[in-house]
């Protein structure tokens, strides 16, 4: 049985529906946090969380001067929520719980233990991701998976490496789901690439705490997107 949805998730889904039906067309500005809070009868905290989910999914963006705007490239097909089996939702949720424990620590260790050759490999993967980011109709799933794998390998911890190998199929399934909407959103693809680049720069600079934080930011953004796109995914 799935847990009861959080207020922020209910609001994010309602806003997504309003965007789908054209109440907030591409390029339009959403109501302010204060206006939305009054509309839904809640504090501004769940409103911020709901907007954060929409931003993570690439549906809206923040602009200079304040406010949230519906992305220009948003299409109805993009906004259709993904339905998958409930058992898969649970597996993906458990995978993210593990990823948030394992990968930030792996980034920490990689910043201390990576070899020059491993750092160069990460850089090459990032360059490939950047090239694919600029191509319409791509999501760079394979390069994304390789980047995360390169970080695990740079820990030189055989247990971590074997754990990743054992979970590779589930990793790939999750990435395909989280990256699928990015195919039509160039700005979102750029944002995801920038998150990976920030992790790389921290590892390159041998800043373990920063690498850990940047990795956690990336994973939390991906999970926010999942909470919006996947039915019954509650965080």
N, C-alpha and C positions, 0 to 999 in steps of 0.2 A: 504494500500500500504506500502510495507516495505521500509525502508530508504536505501539510497545508501550505499553499503558496504564501510567500511574504507579501506584504502590502506593496512594496516597491516593484515586485514582479507583476502583480496584478495591474498596477498603474502603467508599467512599461508596455505590457501587452495591449492595454487599452489605447495608449498613445500610438502604438504600432498599427492597431486597427484603424484609428483615425487617419493615419497617414495613408494606409492602404486604400481607404474609400475616397480619398481626395480632399478631406477636410483641411489637411495641411499638405499642399502640393509641393513638389520639389522646388527648393529655393526659398520657401516661405519660412517665416520666423515662428517658433513655438511661443506659447504664452510664457511669461516669466515664472520663476520658481514660486514666487508669492501668489501669483494668479492660479497656478496649478494646485498649490497647497489649499487655497480657498475652495477651488472647484471640487477637489476630492475629499475635503474635510480632514486633512492630515497636516502634520508638521512638514517643514521643508526637508527634513532628513530623508524620508522615503522618496521624495520627489527628486532629490539629488542622486539617490541610488538608481532610480528608474532612468533618469537621463544618462547616467553613467553607462547603463546597460545598452541603451540605444547608441551611444557614442562608440562603445566597444564593438558593436555589430556593424558600425559604419553607416548607420541609418541617418544620424544627425551629426553635426559638428558645431564647435564653438567658434565664434568669430571675434575679432578685435572690436572692442566697444561693448561687448557683452551680448548675451543671448545665445540661444540654440537654434540652428537652422537645419531644415531637411536637406539632405544632400541632393545636389542637382541630378546625379546619375541614378538615383533610387528608382527602381522599377517594381511593379507589382509582383513579378515573378521572383525577384530578389527577396521581397518581404514575406513571402509565404514561409511559415514556420516549418521546420523539418520534423517529420514524425518518424520515429524509429521504435523498435521494440522496447518495452519497459525494462527488460533484462539488460539490454544494451545501454540504456540510460544509466542504470545502476552501475554497470561496469565502468562506464566513462567517468561517472562521478567519483568512484573509488580510485580510478587511475589519477584523476586530478588531485585527490587528497594525497596520494603518494608522490605525485610530481612536485607538489608544493613543499613536501618534506625533503625529497631527494635532490631535485635539480638546483635549487639555490645553493645547497651545500656543495654540489658538484661544481658549480661555477666558482664557488669560494676556493675549492681545492685546485681547480684548473688554473686559476690565476697564480697559484703558488708553484704548480708543478709542470705546466705546459712547456713543451720544448719549442724551439724556434720553428721546427718543421710543422708541428701541430698548429702553431699560431698562423703560419702561412696557409695551411690547409683551411682553417676557419675563414681567413681573409678571402680565399678563392671561392669558397662556398657563398660568402656574403656578396661577392661580386656577381656570382651567377644569380643569386636571389634578386639583386638590384636590376639586372638585365631583364629578368622575367617579370619584375614589378612593372616595368615600363611597357610590357607587351599586353595588349588587350586580350582577354580570354584565357589568362593563365593565373594560377594561384601559387606556384612554386612549392607544391607539397613535398616533392622529393628533396629539394634543397633545404627546406625547413627541417625535415626529419634528419638530414645529414648534419645540419648545423648543431642540433641538440645532441646528436650522437657524438660529434667531434668534441663537445665539451665533456661528455662522460668519459671518452677515451683519454682525454687530457688529465683526468684525475689519477690515472695509472693505478686505479683500484679495481682489481679483478672481480670483486663481488658486485660493485656498481655496474661494471661493464656487462657481466653475465645477467644481472637483473634487467638491464635495458634489452638485451638480446631476447630474453624470455617474454618480454612485453611488446616486442616490436610490432606485431600485428595489431594490437590494441592501440598502440601509439599512432600507427598509420591511419586507422579508422577514425580516431579522434581528430587528427589533423585534417583529414578530408572533409569532415563535418565543419570544423571551425573555419577552414580556409575557403570553403565553397562559395560563400557570399562575396568574398573578396575578388572573385573573377570579374565582377562587373563594377567594382569600386576601386579605381586606381589610387585615390587618396588613402583608402584604408590599407591597401597593399603597401603603400609607402610608409604608413604609420607602423605597420608590423615589421617592415624591414628596419625602420629606425630603432625599434625596441631591440631587435637582434644586434644591431650595430652598437647600441649602448652596452650590451652585455660584452660584446667583443672588445670594445675599447677599455672596459674595466679590467678584463682578463689581460689584455695587452699591456696595460699600465701596472700590472701586478697589484691591483687594489681589490683584495678578496672581499671585504665588506661591501664595497660598491657593486662588485659583480653579483654578489648574493642578492642585494636589493633590486638591481636592474632585472635579474631573472625573475624574482618574485612579482615585480610590477608586470612583466610580460605575461606570466601565468595567470595572474588575477584578471588582467584584461581579457584574456582568452576565455576564462571561465565566466566572466560577465556576459560575453557574447553567447556562450552556450546556454546560460540561464534564460536568455531571450529567445533563442532559436529552437531549443529543444523542449518539446512538451514534457511536463512533469519533471524537469530538471530544476531542483531547488537548491539554493546555496544560502 
